[in-house]
Amino acid sequence: MKSGVNQANSAEQSRSKSLRKTSKRPGDAVGGTEPKQMRGDNQHSDEVMKDVSTSNDNNEMNGKNLPENFKDQSENVDRTGSNNDRVKKKLVIKNFKGNASESTNTAGSNASSQADEYITRDWGVLSENVFAILEDRKTYATMETLFSKVRYVCDKNKAKYLYDRLVLIVTDYAKQLKDSLNSTEQVPLQEDNCEQYLAKFGNIWESYPVKINLIRNIFLYLDRIALGASDMEILPLWESFMKIFQNIFFPDLSKDFKSVKLFSALYMALQKLMEKYTIDSPIKTIIEMLQTIHVGEHFSIFLLSQLREFYDRERQSRVPVMTCNEYMSYAEDQIIRYSNLIKLNFDEPVALREVQLTITNSLIQQAIPEILTHEFDALLNSSNTRDISRMFDLCRQCIGGEDEVRSQFSKYMKRNGERIITSCSDDDLVSELLAFKKKIDFIMSGSFNSASDTTRMRQCLSDAFESFVNKNVNRAAELISKHFHTLLHSGNKNVTDESSLDQMVDDAIVLFRFLRGKDVFEAYYKRGLSKRLFLERSASVDAEKMVLCKLKTECGAGFTYKLEGMFKDMDASENLGKLFHQYLEHTNKEKINFTVRVITPEYWPTYDTYEINIPKEMRDTLTDYQDFYRLQHGNRNVRWHHGLAAAVISAEFRPNYKKELVSTLYQAVILLLFNKCDTWTIKEIVECTQIQEVEVIKNVVALIGGRDRPKVLQVVDGITDKRENILETVKNGKFVVNSEFTDKRCRIRITQVNMKTPVEEKKDVEQEVNQDRQSNIDAAVVRIMKARKELTHAALMTDVLQQLKFPVKAADIKKRVEGLIEREYMSRDPEDPTVYRYVA
């Protein structure tokens, strides 16, 4: 642009500066002086237009056209001022005279015609310079001159006249720009020519706001003061020029914005950028132009609709052929790349959110739940927290997405848990369940920690594990209790320190928490604890009490009442042992290594007891302890459980070859028989010891030993390693001490053999559990009836089921209710048999 435009730019840069000099304009005077109203308006305007700098330099046009009497205005003002100081004048109001009125009208008419002449002349100068700016020609008037002419015209109440003609010029210019684009408009828009179209449009917009801003600076007085002071509702110049551009270039926008070629070109350019093509087009500039002319909202609607259609097609083509992980990776990539593209070209954060929501809705919301069924298990089995987190984060942004993921996650846990329950052996079941639980916890903490409802997510895990752990509740309770037995047994080699034991116990407690039949677990756990305590095979008393504390926290004091009682019995037995040794000293009897465990039958498992023939070496000591116990507890009798006792025997297999054997009492009694005779049969042992044949066979088999067990006895005629042949040989064979016995250890523990099958042991436990459950059901019914006094059958069943902590059938409760009626704890209502009444 030439020098005239450069002067306009300098005037634009000086908008924020304060007004240093006031502008003088020739007055439209009749009679040699400027009208007071004109002077007053100019002074007011000088105070308001602080953002436009003017000068008092005389320009050519103003100097030529000034009337002589206006040139002498300053002298007249000075003379008037001095005369006012000497003479005071009066203002006299006289009657209206026709001649004076005619002369005044004549003067006003002359002044009006002269003002119109000046306005026409000034508009010619202004329009010529406006055309020069629009046509990129040199302007021949300075910015100050043009600004003064605008102000003069506006002061003559011709602001609307000036505004309309200026709008008309800009409208014609916008039409010319539109005509220059028509050649490009005729070419069908395609992906290969959308860049040329955008470049052409960008060139048009590049000059338009610069030129109209220069024009606006010239007409700044009109824009800010003259139009603002009038009562007419007229748009400011900038808004008006933008409205012109919108109406010329987007005439049918309100009807169908999808037909706008510029919108389609912009969308094609954005899609090419998404496909990683390099584009040389002013995308950001054009988008800013759309916002400036108030078309940006229409383009946003168009863009969102196009994205919705595009990604709907993408979803329909990709979901059937892609896995869940592949599809989520694709969706995340599209969302991130388009978001970066929007950030680069759009200044409004609302546009970014709307685009993200549109793509997420099309790709994820509409694909749920179908996509979650495509190798969802494989995604979770991979344990890749990054991929799982991506899937979960995308789904939870959708309505109902988190619930659907939670549902699929629950199905995954149930399927895999049931597979573990049905396929794993008893030895591996608990370890497999613990490994699966650890894997699920890893997924929960690494991928699902951003869940909006963590409580429901944890409940989903708990419900799934409860469903498959309790598929066979008795088996699960038995194996979990045996797992505790293995952890707390002194022979456990997997425990290296207390911290590792604590962690293993905590993991096992988690599985225990999912059990519904906790009374079955208690029965098995109590049997294992009794073995560890009687045989002194517990790894640590502190560890045992630590587990009890955790169980008590989970189930309450009632659950661990009997287990804690077992430890109380052990502590009391130690105190009795010390008193017994003092008793032996007091009675001058020989001290022996003898320990007795006095137990309370209520706390311990039920054991079969019967009398056997105790050798004399042991019988005297048992008699001494009975006498001592009667002295301590008022003649209470002691009943011995010989099957739980242990003994240490000093054995000499051959001269100068002695070993200590740690055995059960039954094994010790059998071995002591070989001091009397070298050869014995099962029948002879039973007759001599009065031990049951089953127990004799079991203990003889243990003494015969095997591949990894000590062979204390041997069969005279030899023996095979097969179990059925062993039992047959033991029943019919003869036994002698193995004189060739060798072992590096000084003290040898003889392993016990359990002759009872697992089925028989389970039946015993179930019978014991059922007895306890019957007592608990009776107690619950009586407790409820005592509190309610009268209750219907349905209400009683509901309350009992809520109080019981183990699974029970309604028929079992009904049987117990009938039993309580027979024992007269409660009765039926004579009029309504479905109503029960408590009998005090």
Secondary structure as GFF3:
##gff-version 3
##sequence-region A 1 840
A	DSSP	alpha_helix	3	13	.	.	.	ID=ss1
A	DSSP	alpha_helix	36	48	.	.	.	ID=ss2
A	DSSP	alpha_helix	60	65	.	.	.	ID=ss3
A	DSSP	alpha_helix	68	71	.	.	.	ID=ss4
A	DSSP	alpha_helix	73	86	.	.	.	ID=ss5
A	DSSP	alpha_helix	98	134	.	.	.	ID=ss6
A	DSSP	alpha_helix	143	155	.	.	.	ID=ss7
A	DSSP	alpha_helix	159	185	.	.	.	ID=ss8
A	DSSP	alpha_helix	194	218	.	.	.	ID=ss9
A	DSSP	alpha_helix	220	221	.	.	.	ID=ss10
A	DSSP	pi_helix	222	226	.	.	.	ID=ss11
A	DSSP	alpha_helix	227	229	.	.	.	ID=ss12
A	DSSP	alpha_helix	237	249	.	.	.	ID=ss13
A	DSSP	three_ten_helix	257	259	.	.	.	ID=ss14
A	DSSP	alpha_helix	261	274	.	.	.	ID=ss15
A	DSSP	alpha_helix	283	292	.	.	.	ID=ss16
A	DSSP	alpha_helix	296	318	.	.	.	ID=ss17
A	DSSP	alpha_helix	324	345	.	.	.	ID=ss18
A	DSSP	alpha_helix	349	363	.	.	.	ID=ss19
A	DSSP	three_ten_helix	365	367	.	.	.	ID=ss20
A	DSSP	three_ten_helix	370	373	.	.	.	ID=ss21
A	DSSP	alpha_helix	376	381	.	.	.	ID=ss22
A	DSSP	alpha_helix	385	396	.	.	.	ID=ss23
A	DSSP	alpha_helix	401	423	.	.	.	ID=ss24
A	DSSP	alpha_helix	426	446	.	.	.	ID=ss25
A	DSSP	alpha_helix	454	469	.	.	.	ID=ss26
A	DSSP	three_ten_helix	470	472	.	.	.	ID=ss27
A	DSSP	alpha_helix	473	488	.	.	.	ID=ss28
A	DSSP	alpha_helix	498	514	.	.	.	ID=ss29
A	DSSP	alpha_helix	518	534	.	.	.	ID=ss30
A	DSSP	alpha_helix	541	555	.	.	.	ID=ss31
A	DSSP	alpha_helix	561	586	.	.	.	ID=ss32
A	DSSP	alpha_helix	616	632	.	.	.	ID=ss33
A	DSSP	three_ten_helix	642	644	.	.	.	ID=ss34
A	DSSP	beta_strand	646	654	.	.	.	ID=ss35
A	DSSP	beta_strand	657	664	.	.	.	ID=ss36
A	DSSP	alpha_helix	665	673	.	.	.	ID=ss37
A	DSSP	beta_strand	680	681	.	.	.	ID=ss38
A	DSSP	alpha_helix	682	689	.	.	.	ID=ss39
A	DSSP	alpha_helix	693	704	.	.	.	ID=ss40
A	DSSP	beta_strand	713	715	.	.	.	ID=ss41
A	DSSP	alpha_helix	723	732	.	.	.	ID=ss42
A	DSSP	beta_strand	734	737	.	.	.	ID=ss43
A	DSSP	beta_strand	747	749	.	.	.	ID=ss44
A	DSSP	alpha_helix	758	788	.	.	.	ID=ss45
A	DSSP	beta_strand	790	792	.	.	.	ID=ss46
A	DSSP	alpha_helix	793	803	.	.	.	ID=ss47
A	DSSP	alpha_helix	810	822	.	.	.	ID=ss48
A	DSSP	beta_strand	826	828	.	.	.	ID=ss49
A	DSSP	beta_strand	835	838	.	.	.	ID=ss50
###
